[in-house]
Every structure is written in structure tokens, then in C-alpha cells.
């Protein structure tokens, strides 16, 4: 894979002064240097390209959370880390130290651009077609070395999917490179975000040899930037540009920047067909990394650890860092589903690691209801939220623990408002926070959505204004109905909800 030609990396001219000035101002999308005010204090987000961390970085973030924040860290749906409840500015020298160990962008002015996504099992997946970590690192280096990209929307997002067992190709991103196999050779198939908001990126019918991937990505970003008004407070999203300009016109402009023409795969009949992404199996496979799994490397395993609602206490984070150093290669990986992997564990040490994970109050069981439980920050952290989603989600998990057992995780999503910040894709069950007035008091409640619908992004609305005191028993009833009436053990909850009469609107 070629290295893109880059300008020298730009740090602030006077690092302490430059970083301080950046920290003092707020931006709509938080970063390490661009903090955002929230209901519970300042929110700071640390970009973790590809979700890969080393033990030293974990300990540094845990120290940061203890010194400045609430003593915990949240994993986001882009495999970032968020520190909340910050009430004093982070010292510029501390920020410099974080940069020195590879945390945050080396160039502060582009630190707010969305994290680069890839499979958390890149490089260790026995079935992947290509290791995408070098592409993530190459693109991250390019962003840091080209400060003009700060003119793009902070929501500009790129994803590389290596075609392995644990895929991220269904995640919402502006640009996706999805690995495919053609006559035994690996190519990336280009997808772009176009059409309605919330749609996964669409296949452009273009195959790219891996060596051309980053060159094409740089050209895609350049043309996007050329159509962006960098003086506007609201930067144009790539999807909006493509809907206006048209994909073909955009790609023609990109092609003019390249020393080669695109290979358009629709004229070829030899592209190895990819199995259809079945809603049920696809949703369930998102969580199949939880637990113990063999790696590509013989004799080594990774363990998927459940982080309840994506939150890990700083002392737990230090403990996991110690485990990674003691038993593995010192590497941890964050997932876009807000959990974590410990990698490179020898088979003979797996029991030891499992026991120590349990000692820290965490779990690696794939049947743990918390493995697929998602909640936004709720009204304790966000003014837009109608309900205390995190407290309610954990209470629900505790209620369900001894009342129902399922073979596969059910994705239950608590969203405090319509924006759905914690999870952009559809879930099995979505609980949308809403308020109503009763006896001159505001009551927190939820609308309940199941399955699929063309009318609402969350699915079909089957209950309205369910108070939290009523919600746990209702969810147990719904899950028991699924377990007792599904066609077989492999029928997913979403497949079941789409066909079963009692899962239609206004069930009895």
C-alpha cells in the first residue's frame, strides 16, 4: 500500500498557547481539543482510529478521567472514548503528553473530524480478506498532515471493512471501502452516503485495488472540500452534496484528480457474490465477538468484554490495561457497539483472564443482556433528552437478569429524543423517551418500537407513553412472547416481530 504524500504535521505554533485557545472554545462536535458543554459539565472526546489502544494509553485516559472528569469513560458508537463531567479546563501540558503517546490528533485543528471506523477484529479475524489497520493509520496520518480538511463537516466519516466475521459495513458513514474477492484477488468496493438521512452508504459499482484506496480517498475529500463553504457555521454534509450534485458528477470530478480511471465493476460478471445481509442474522452477528474466539494467529484468542452501556470505570480501565500487558500484547480494542476486546491471549491463560475480568466486575458472556443494551447520556447529561435513559437501561437489565434467558443478545436501545445519538442503526427494540403531564407533574415515559417500518426510523410503534414503572414487565412479556412463539432458535427477534400478530401495532 503506497504512502500518501503529505505536508509536515502541524501542531499549534506555540503548543501550550495554541491548545489552550482551542480548549477554551466550544464546538458542536467534541474532540480532545474541542470540548462541548453538556448538562453534567464539559464533554471531551478522544479519537481512537480503528478503536485500537495500547495499555499506556488506557492508563493515561483513566488518569484523565479521575483528574478532570467523573472517574469513568464512555465508549461511543464510533469506538471513540468520551470523558464527561469535566468542570475545569484540561492543562495544556497534559494535552501535549496525550499527543506524545498517540492520543488525539497530532494536529489539533482536525481533531474534531469523526473517528475512522473499522472492524474491531481487523488483523486477527480468521476469515477477513484484508487487514484494514494500515489503511486506518494511513488515512489518519493524512488528515493530521492536511489541516485544510478542518473545513469539512466535523461529521465527515470514513470506514474500512475487511470482509471478515465481524463486519462494520452496515454502519452509517460518508465513505465506505468494503473488501470483496474477485478471482482470488482482493479489491475494495466503494460506497458513498447518498439519499435519505439514515441510509447506509450505497454501492457505487467501483472496484479499487488496495494500493489505490488512499489516493482515491484523498481525491474524494478534495472534491468534497472544493464544494464546501468553509465560512459557513453549518458545513455541508457529503450526503447533501451528492444529493444535489449527483454521484456520477461527483465521481467524474474525483476521477479527474487521479492518474487512473475507475474500474466500474457493473460491466464485469465475475465479482464473487456476497451473501445477502439478512436483517436477523446481520443484527445478531454484531455481538458475536462477545466471549472467547480464536484469532488468525495460531494458539491466540481474543475475549469480547461487555461494558454496560459502554461505560467503564477508570479503575476497571486500568485493570483491563494490566490484563492486556500481563497476558496479551498490551493491546485493547474498542467496538462500535460500545464493548471492548482483549486480544492475543494464549489458550492456556484464558481461564485466568476470564477470572480477572470477573474480579473487576465485568463479564464476557454472549448471553449477557447488557452486551446489546444501548442508551444515550439521558437527561442527566443532555438537555434534549426527555428521560434518564442510562439509569432506566441499567435498571431494566437488572430486572431482566433472572426473569428471562435468551441464546442471543437482543438489541434494546434507549433514546432520550428523536436524534438517536447513541445508535444510528435500527435496533430490535427501541424505547423513545417522551414526557407527559399528570397531576401537574412531568412523567417520564417511553414509546415502544419493534421490527421494521417504512414510516419511522425506529420501527413500528406498538405502545405509547409507557412509564418506566410499567416498562420492565412489558419488556419481559415481549421477550417471552418471542421465545415461546419463534419458528426456531435461529429466528431473530426482528424477523419474529415483523411476522407475529401480537407484535403488530396496538397489541393486546
Helices and strands as residue ranges (DSSP letters): H 15-24, E 36-38, E 41-46, G 49-51, E 52-54, H 55-68, E 72-75, E 81-86, H 92-100, G 108-110, E 117-118, H 133-145, G 147-151, E 158-161, E 175-182, E 185-192, E 202-209, G 210-212, H 213-226, H 238-245, H 247-256, E 263-264, G 265-267, H 279-285, E 291-294, E 300-305, G 308-310, E 311-313, H 314-327, E 331-334, E 340-346, G 347-349, H 350-359, G 369-372, E 373-375, H 389-401, E 412-415, E 429-438, E 441-450, E 460-467, H 468-485, H 493-499, G 501-503
